[in-house]
Amino acid sequence: MSESAVAVEPSSFDPVRTGFFRFRRLGDRYLITNDFGRYRVLTDAEFRAYVGGALDRSAPLYGTLAKDGFIRDQLDFEGLAAAWRARHRFLWSGPSLHSIAPSGPGRAGMSLETAAAVADRVFESPSPALSIEFVGRPLANWPAVRLILDRARAKAASSGKELTLGLADDPSRLGDAELAALLSAGAEFRAVLPAAGASRAKSLRRLKAIAAKLRKAAAGFTVEAVVSRGARAGLEALVDECAALGARGILLKDLSPLERASPAGRKAACSPEEFLATYRAALERVLRLNSRRAFAEETARAFLGAILNEGGADSASLRSPGGEGLGELAYDRDGAIYSSVEALELGRCGDDSFRLADSSAGGYRAAVSSPSVRALAVASCLDNQPACASCAYAAYHGVSPVQSYVEQGDILGRMPTNTRCAIHKGILDLLFEKLQDEKNEMIFRGWLRQKGTGRPYPRP
Amino acid sequence: MTQKAAAELKFSLDTRIYPLEAIQAAAYAFTDRAFVRIAPEADASVAVRFKAKKSAKDVEALSDAFHNELLHESLRLRISAANQKLREYVVTKALVSAQEDSNTLPGVQADAPAPPEAEPSAPLVDAALEREIEALLAEIEKAEPGAGDPLGVSVPWQVKHEGKSAGGAPPAKKEP
């Protein structure tokens, strides 16, 4: 944002012609957005004319803004209500993303009895489309994973629900038998690479070995890498390597607030500025690679879904109210149901604030009816957040009360000093900058059309 | 009038020019870079104390940016106030129409009221629109005996679809 830019006088606002919009400086231009996810980047002169109701009514810009609900005396109520409804369809569907952590460090894994109960609870969700994602070293408890895969597929066939399956783990733990079973079940593999060092090299070697089999089976796979201080230097080379292996994309992640809280995490974590500088270089590398073949950055793809799709965000974390408990649930190895993976990890640290219910008692109804889910819904409604309610990115973003609770001790959070907010705002600034180039927009739209991407995106 | 002391600035703001809500919003937006204190002063005036978190050199530049932000927050307030009723109408209409389609609640009338004409000459939405919104909200309340779960999200799949085919699923669709 240009601090030296001359601000627009509030008295110039025309309350008759100018409809509701949020705005943000993008370099020397203004980004305007509205409740329906529509956006436009205006020059300074266009912005001032728009605010003051002085746009030329015969100009194409006026027609575009009117069509998109920015002109107050030209509102198409039917169309805009339908657009709002399409972007908030998740309100009627219940949790669609179900993350299951069947194993954990140093303790017993999920029993087969609990695994069966968890699969049953997943299918109690009223959502017509379900996504099951195995997380947290799931390959360490393959029998439970296998049982859930089989049971879920059988239940999907009998209920008529759409089911997508995914498993995220270190490729060095993926044996040939497990790989064959995942392919047979149609589950997508996300290769989680260790931060750096010898263990990353070992994981990459194994990924190379299995990539050929995945390509042969025409099975898409993605790679997940954490952007830590130690891993920044080699990130662009990693992007090249993953693209060369035939991955569909790479997910570049910051450390979670819980990871940042540990002594090792404090040393390894990038500041938001460091992360964003690294992310920009990596995204530009990804865009260059797209001249040869489609290869996406998955965090960007999640945001782009929210920006470019009429139906809004697939990622539960980019919604208002947020997805924790409403759009996603997470199941621990003992059958405990949490509002999200972060809530589950917090529970493993001894804080069960977001433990909602148990798979064997109460199940789905108890989970989504719990007071914690109500609190999460209120805290994640952007209209209740002083900085978010007027943020230009409100239609494309959501807050994470659990992450705010971990980082700032408060589920409502304080966005001006919130790490997740700073990083996500920076990514959105970058994406809207890149969207100004039509070639980039074509590439981005191509990512959203990729096969095998009909599942809720990984959490940004 | 501005008094300078070390890394701190103090200035007065006229609340007839900058609404208090805009002052508070601008101050909140700067809490990553500065400590901001707002205190009542004379009539229609508040005192703002501004202290940079990092460097004393930053405080002048921050103060300039803060005044720009004040203008933008004031503009946001005006935009919000002028369009609040229209936004409420669109959202209420979307909620009512979704309930009609999903048929998850009894008692919702199929024909929602027609949209009001936006009055080009009126700066704020008129009383007719306000009545319209209240009628829509009353419909939602009337339609929901349980009140706690108006969208039926907590009702398990098996209960909701007992005796129905999978085609009776809620209207939500996944992206292709």
Interface residues (C-beta under 8 A of the other chain):
Chain A: E3 S4 A5 V6 A7 V8 E9 P10 F13 P15 V16 R17 T18 G19 F20 F21 R22 F23 D35 V51 R72 D73 L75 F77 E78 L80 A81 A82 W84 R85 H88 R89 F90 L91 W92 S93 G94 S96 F123 E124 S125 P126 S127 P128 A129 S159 G160 K161 E162 G305 N309 G311 D314 L326 G363 Y364 R365 V368 S369 P386 A387 S390 R414 P416 T417 A422 L448 G454 R455
Chain B: Q24 A25 Y28 A29 F30 T31 D32 A61 D64 A65 H67 N68 E69 L71 H72 E73 S74 L75 R76 L77 R78 I79 S80 A82 N83 L86 R87 Y89 V90 V91 K93 A94 L95 S97 A98 S102 T104 P115 A118 P120 S121 A122 P123 L124 G148 D149 L151 G152 V153 S154 V155 P156 W157 Q158 K160 S165 A166 G167 A169 P170 P171 A172 K173 K174 E175 P176
